Amino acid sequence: MNFDIAFPQTFDEAISANENGARWFAGGTDLIPLLKSDFVHTTRLVNLKRVDELRGVVETNDSVRIGALTTLAELAGHELIRAKYRALAQACDLAASPQIRNMGTLGGNLNQASRCPYYRNNFPCYLHGGDKCFMRDGENREAAVIGYHDCVHVHPSDPANALVALDAQIVVRGREGERTIAAQEFFRAPDANDTRMNVLNADEMITEIILPNDSENTRSVYVKAMDRAVWTFALASVAVKLEIRERSAGDSTRLETACVVFGGVAPIPYRELRVEKMLSGKEWNKDLVTQGKFAVLQDAEPLAHNAYKIRLARGLLKRALRECLENA
Ligand SMILES: Cc1cc2nc3c(=O)[nH]c(=O)nc-3n(C[C@H](O)[C@H](O)[C@H](O)COP(=O)(O)OP(=O)(O)OC[C@H]3O[C@@H](n4cnc5c(N)ncnc54)[C@H](O)[C@@H]3O)c2cc1C
């Protein structure tokens, strides 16, 4: 395949360079294999690496802003992110392998393609413009158990789950200008008519991710179950953000609000509103963690080989809550 590569230095140059089906190029860890497999066809790559406006982690009065070119390794090791947004640091640290984390950027991670083995092995599935999901009745151990339509793949991004739990905003820019999308509204479940995994238009790039400046009563955590300790996607995972308050000095503490987002179980980061409601307003102590009965993924519709994900998700939630308690 022949293509040229543009090296813009500003947002405006990047957006003008993205025409006729061009593709953004960041770390290339996902895009290069897709180009080699002939799954992505383009005559132009727009390399974002020289656009300095896309770099950096900046703290403002009311937020922390992360440039889309920030690598997963930078985020995993970043002092401020580790201290204030632990779930995001952990999600980045648990993603892929050290080599990929060094190259892979947050923007590219959020817009990576499906990891469904049928898609990656070029079966004529919905994601390739076909009229069938092969995973649904095939090797579906890793497939979605909830929130799916025609295609039963799961969203592959770990950071995506953390960003939804942390109530992040995703800023995108294209020919029509800039818009800011809540992380929770950004991802979508592909279907037969629209196979996109998020709401980005073809000419739009992610420029930055904005995290709210949470109070010091907030804590978050990300835990992930994998087939091996590194270099693999989640069988299931959970990102939890809790806001905890002491009722009065020396008195018991209360869980004011909880945000619970499961990964590896749906084509989108799956927010468990029912569990959030169960947790909110409760006394925050060991009993809640050990004895609480959490209606995790109650509406799941598992396939032949993946019902185990429901129990796994429940166990991960308990682990995440325990970790929050221990790190109080
Ligand atoms: C073996 C392996 C294991 C992995 N395991 C995990 C895992 O466990 N968890 C996990 O979360 N991820 C995992 N990944 C995915 C990895 O994290 C991503 O490949 C990486 O983060 C993508 O970033 P990149 O900068 O290399 O993107 P690129 O490969 O450059 O781009 C990926 C896609 O995003 C688009 N893109 C790039 N930048 C932007 C932007 N700013 N705005 C809009 N679109 C953009 C590109 O056009 C392309 O479509 C794994 C990948 C591999 C190869």
The ligand as an SDF file (V2000), in Angstrom:
LIG
                    3D

 53 58  0  0  0  0  0  0  0  0999 V2000
    0.1400   -6.8470   22.2570 C   0  0  0  0  0  0  0  0  0  0  0  0
   -0.7140   -5.7070   22.7240 C   0  0  0  0  0  0  0  0  0  0  0  0
   -1.3100   -5.7580   23.9620 C   0  0  0  0  0  0  0  0  0  0  0  0
   -2.1120   -4.7060   24.3970 C   0  0  0  0  0  0  0  0  0  0  0  0
   -2.7170   -4.7750   25.6160 N   0  0  0  0  0  0  0  0  0  0  0  0
   -3.5090   -3.7600   26.0430 C   0  0  0  0  0  0  0  0  0  0  0  0
   -4.1500   -3.7960   27.2980 C   0  0  0  0  0  0  0  0  0  0  0  0
   -4.0160   -4.7420   28.0650 O   0  0  0  0  0  0  0  0  0  0  0  0
   -4.9280   -2.7210   27.6520 N   0  0  0  0  0  0  0  0  0  0  0  0
   -5.0900   -1.6320   26.8420 C   0  0  0  0  0  0  0  0  0  0  0  0
   -5.7720   -0.7000   27.2340 O   0  0  0  0  0  0  0  0  0  0  0  0
   -4.5040   -1.5890   25.6400 N   0  0  0  0  0  0  0  0  0  0  0  0
   -3.7210   -2.5950   25.2260 C   0  0  0  0  0  0  0  0  0  0  0  0
   -3.1070   -2.5380   24.0040 N   0  0  0  0  0  0  0  0  0  0  0  0
   -3.3930   -1.4100   23.1360 C   0  0  0  0  0  0  0  0  0  0  0  0
   -2.3500   -0.3290   23.2560 C   0  0  0  0  0  0  0  0  0  0  0  0
   -2.4830    0.2860   24.5050 O   0  0  0  0  0  0  0  0  0  0  0  0
   -2.6500    0.6320   22.1240 C   0  0  0  0  0  0  0  0  0  0  0  0
   -2.1920    0.0030   20.9350 O   0  0  0  0  0  0  0  0  0  0  0  0
   -1.9710    1.9680   22.2560 C   0  0  0  0  0  0  0  0  0  0  0  0
   -2.3030    2.6350   23.4350 O   0  0  0  0  0  0  0  0  0  0  0  0
   -2.4040    2.8200   21.0850 C   0  0  0  0  0  0  0  0  0  0  0  0
   -1.7310    4.0630   21.1450 O   0  0  0  0  0  0  0  0  0  0  0  0
   -0.8530    4.5580   19.9140 P   0  0  0  0  0  0  0  0  0  0  0  0
   -0.4050    5.9280   20.2640 O   0  0  0  0  0  0  0  0  0  0  0  0
    0.2010    3.5740   19.5560 O   0  0  0  0  0  0  0  0  0  0  0  0
   -1.9850    4.6030   18.7990 O   0  0  0  0  0  0  0  0  0  0  0  0
   -1.8330    4.4250   17.2260 P   0  0  0  0  0  0  0  0  0  0  0  0
   -1.5090    3.0180   16.9060 O   0  0  0  0  0  0  0  0  0  0  0  0
   -0.9640    5.4820   16.6520 O   0  0  0  0  0  0  0  0  0  0  0  0
   -3.3410    4.7360   16.8290 O   0  0  0  0  0  0  0  0  0  0  0  0
   -4.3880    3.8600   17.2040 C   0  0  0  0  0  0  0  0  0  0  0  0
   -5.6830    4.4060   16.6020 C   0  0  0  0  0  0  0  0  0  0  0  0
   -6.0230    5.6270   17.2030 O   0  0  0  0  0  0  0  0  0  0  0  0
   -6.0270    6.6850   16.2490 C   0  0  0  0  0  0  0  0  0  0  0  0
   -5.4500    7.8260   16.9470 N   0  0  0  0  0  0  0  0  0  0  0  0
   -4.1830    8.0050   17.3870 C   0  0  0  0  0  0  0  0  0  0  0  0
   -4.0830    9.1780   18.0500 N   0  0  0  0  0  0  0  0  0  0  0  0
   -5.3150    9.7270   18.0400 C   0  0  0  0  0  0  0  0  0  0  0  0
   -5.8710   10.9490   18.5410 C   0  0  0  0  0  0  0  0  0  0  0  0
   -5.1360   11.8310   19.2310 N   0  0  0  0  0  0  0  0  0  0  0  0
   -7.1760   11.1960   18.3180 N   0  0  0  0  0  0  0  0  0  0  0  0
   -7.9470   10.3220   17.6430 C   0  0  0  0  0  0  0  0  0  0  0  0
   -7.4900    9.1710   17.1240 N   0  0  0  0  0  0  0  0  0  0  0  0
   -6.1830    8.8790   17.3300 C   0  0  0  0  0  0  0  0  0  0  0  0
   -5.2410    6.1850   15.0540 C   0  0  0  0  0  0  0  0  0  0  0  0
   -5.6890    6.7730   13.8430 O   0  0  0  0  0  0  0  0  0  0  0  0
   -5.5740    4.6980   15.1120 C   0  0  0  0  0  0  0  0  0  0  0  0
   -6.8260    4.4760   14.5180 O   0  0  0  0  0  0  0  0  0  0  0  0
   -2.2930   -3.5870   23.5630 C   0  0  0  0  0  0  0  0  0  0  0  0
   -1.6730   -3.5150   22.3110 C   0  0  0  0  0  0  0  0  0  0  0  0
   -0.8960   -4.5650   21.8880 C   0  0  0  0  0  0  0  0  0  0  0  0
   -0.2430   -4.4600   20.5350 C   0  0  0  0  0  0  0  0  0  0  0  0
  1  2  1  0
  2  3  1  0
  2 52  2  0
  3  4  2  0
  4  5  1  0
  4 50  1  0
  5  6  2  0
  6  7  1  0
  6 13  1  0
  7  8  2  0
  7  9  1  0
  9 10  1  0
 10 11  2  0
 10 12  1  0
 12 13  2  0
 13 14  1  0
 14 15  1  0
 14 50  1  0
 15 16  1  0
 16 17  1  0
 16 18  1  0
 18 19  1  0
 18 20  1  0
 20 21  1  0
 20 22  1  0
 22 23  1  0
 23 24  1  0
 24 25  2  0
 24 26  1  0
 24 27  1  0
 27 28  1  0
 28 29  2  0
 28 30  1  0
 28 31  1  0
 31 32  1  0
 32 33  1  0
 33 34  1  0
 33 48  1  0
 34 35  1  0
 35 36  1  0
 35 46  1  0
 36 37  1  0
 36 45  1  0
 37 38  2  0
 38 39  1  0
 39 40  1  0
 39 45  2  0
 40 41  1  0
 40 42  2  0
 42 43  1  0
 43 44  2  0
 44 45  1  0
 46 47  1  0
 46 48  1  0
 48 49  1  0
 50 51  2  0
 51 52  1  0
 52 53  1  0
M  END
$$$$
